[in-house]
Amino acid sequence: MQWHIINHHDYIDGPFDSYEAALREACALGKETRTEPRVRRRAEDFFVYKAPYDRKEHWQPEYWICTKEAAVAEGVAEDIFSQPLLETWR
């Protein structure tokens, strides 16, 4: 099973071999500072990770960690997976 990190508009990173690997990457991208990351299950194989508030950027990103199949089943457009990776995230 392949896991991906997306948000409302863009493909962020992936595929990952496991949910745990994708979550580690999302925490790194979100500059996680909490002992327990804030993750909620949206559906089977679809999780929402909320990064800590970034005082410098003044925003709080939301990363969706999911399989392609779960995302499509939840109404995410399939073409989001054909977007190129955002180099600014790496």
TAURHU-V336017 format. One record per residue. N is the residue number from 1. RES is the residue in one small letter. PSI is psi in radians with two decimals (none if undefined). OMEGA is omega in whole degrees, -180 to 180 (none if undefined). D_LAST is the distance of its C-alpha to the last C-alpha in whole Angstrom. Layout:
n=N res=RES psi=PSI omega=OMEGA d_last=D_LAST
n=N res=RES psi=PSI omega=OMEGA d_last=D_LAST
This chain:
n=1 res=m psi=2.35 omega=-179 d_last=23
n=2 res=q psi=2.35 omega=-179 d_last=19
n=3 res=w psi=2.59 omega=-177 d_last=17
n=4 res=h psi=2.73 omega=173 d_last=15
n=5 res=i psi=2.10 omega=178 d_last=13
n=6 res=i psi=3.05 omega=168 d_last=14
n=7 res=n psi=-2.83 omega=-176 d_last=16
n=8 res=h psi=-0.54 omega=-170 d_last=19
n=9 res=h psi=-0.43 omega=-168 d_last=17
n=10 res=d psi=2.74 omega=169 d_last=14
n=11 res=y psi=2.18 omega=-175 d_last=13
n=12 res=i psi=-0.96 omega=-176 d_last=9
n=13 res=d psi=2.76 omega=177 d_last=9
n=14 res=g psi=-3.12 omega=-2 d_last=11
n=15 res=p psi=2.74 omega=176 d_last=14
n=16 res=f psi=2.64 omega=-178 d_last=15
n=17 res=d psi=-0.38 omega=-178 d_last=18
n=18 res=s psi=2.81 omega=175 d_last=19
n=19 res=y psi=-0.72 omega=-179 d_last=19
n=20 res=e psi=-0.72 omega=178 d_last=18
n=21 res=a psi=-0.72 omega=179 d_last=15
n=22 res=a psi=-0.69 omega=179 d_last=14
n=23 res=l psi=-0.72 omega=177 d_last=15
n=24 res=r psi=-0.75 omega=180 d_last=14
n=25 res=e psi=-0.74 omega=178 d_last=10
n=26 res=a psi=-0.70 omega=178 d_last=11
n=27 res=c psi=-0.66 omega=177 d_last=13
n=28 res=a psi=-0.77 omega=179 d_last=10
n=29 res=l psi=-0.65 omega=-178 d_last=8
n=30 res=g psi=0.04 omega=-180 d_last=12
n=31 res=k psi=0.94 omega=-177 d_last=13
n=32 res=e psi=2.28 omega=179 d_last=16
n=33 res=t psi=-0.19 omega=-177 d_last=19
n=34 res=r psi=2.74 omega=178 d_last=22
n=35 res=t psi=-0.57 omega=176 d_last=23
n=36 res=e psi=2.07 omega=178 d_last=23
n=37 res=p psi=2.62 omega=-180 d_last=20
n=38 res=r psi=1.80 omega=-177 d_last=22
n=39 res=v psi=2.36 omega=174 d_last=22
n=40 res=r psi=2.60 omega=179 d_last=24
n=41 res=r psi=2.18 omega=179 d_last=25
n=42 res=r psi=-0.64 omega=179 d_last=26
n=43 res=a psi=3.12 omega=176 d_last=27
n=44 res=e psi=2.21 omega=-180 d_last=28
n=45 res=d psi=0.50 omega=177 d_last=24
n=46 res=f psi=1.97 omega=-178 d_last=23
n=47 res=f psi=2.60 omega=178 d_last=21
n=48 res=v psi=2.13 omega=177 d_last=20
n=49 res=y psi=2.17 omega=177 d_last=18
n=50 res=k psi=2.03 omega=179 d_last=19
n=51 res=a psi=2.78 omega=177 d_last=16
n=52 res=p psi=2.68 omega=178 d_last=19
n=53 res=y psi=2.32 omega=-180 d_last=20
n=54 res=d psi=1.82 omega=-177 d_last=18
n=55 res=r psi=-0.57 omega=-178 d_last=21
n=56 res=k psi=-0.76 omega=-178 d_last=19
n=57 res=e psi=-0.30 omega=-178 d_last=17
n=58 res=h psi=0.84 omega=177 d_last=20
n=59 res=w psi=2.89 omega=178 d_last=19
n=60 res=q psi=1.77 omega=-177 d_last=18
n=61 res=p psi=2.74 omega=174 d_last=16
n=62 res=e psi=2.07 omega=180 d_last=17
n=63 res=y psi=2.31 omega=176 d_last=15
n=64 res=w psi=2.12 omega=179 d_last=17
n=65 res=i psi=1.95 omega=-171 d_last=17
n=66 res=c psi=2.89 omega=169 d_last=19
n=67 res=t psi=2.76 omega=180 d_last=20
n=68 res=k psi=-0.75 omega=-178 d_last=21
n=69 res=e psi=-0.76 omega=180 d_last=25
n=70 res=a psi=-0.69 omega=179 d_last=25
n=71 res=a psi=-0.81 omega=180 d_last=23
n=72 res=v psi=-0.70 omega=179 d_last=25
n=73 res=a psi=-0.48 omega=179 d_last=28
n=74 res=e psi=0.06 omega=176 d_last=27
n=75 res=g psi=0.10 omega=177 d_last=27
n=76 res=v psi=2.35 omega=-180 d_last=23
n=77 res=a psi=2.30 omega=-177 d_last=24
n=78 res=e psi=-0.52 omega=-177 d_last=23
n=79 res=d psi=-0.21 omega=177 d_last=21
n=80 res=i psi=-0.46 omega=-179 d_last=18
n=81 res=f psi=-0.19 omega=178 d_last=17
n=82 res=s psi=-0.02 omega=178 d_last=18
n=83 res=q psi=2.57 omega=175 d_last=15
n=84 res=p psi=2.67 omega=176 d_last=13
n=85 res=l psi=2.54 omega=178 d_last=9
n=86 res=l psi=1.96 omega=-177 d_last=8
n=87 res=e psi=-0.41 omega=-180 d_last=6
n=88 res=t psi=-0.33 omega=-178 d_last=6
n=89 res=w psi=-0.27 omega=-174 d_last=4
n=90 res=r psi=none omega=none d_last=0
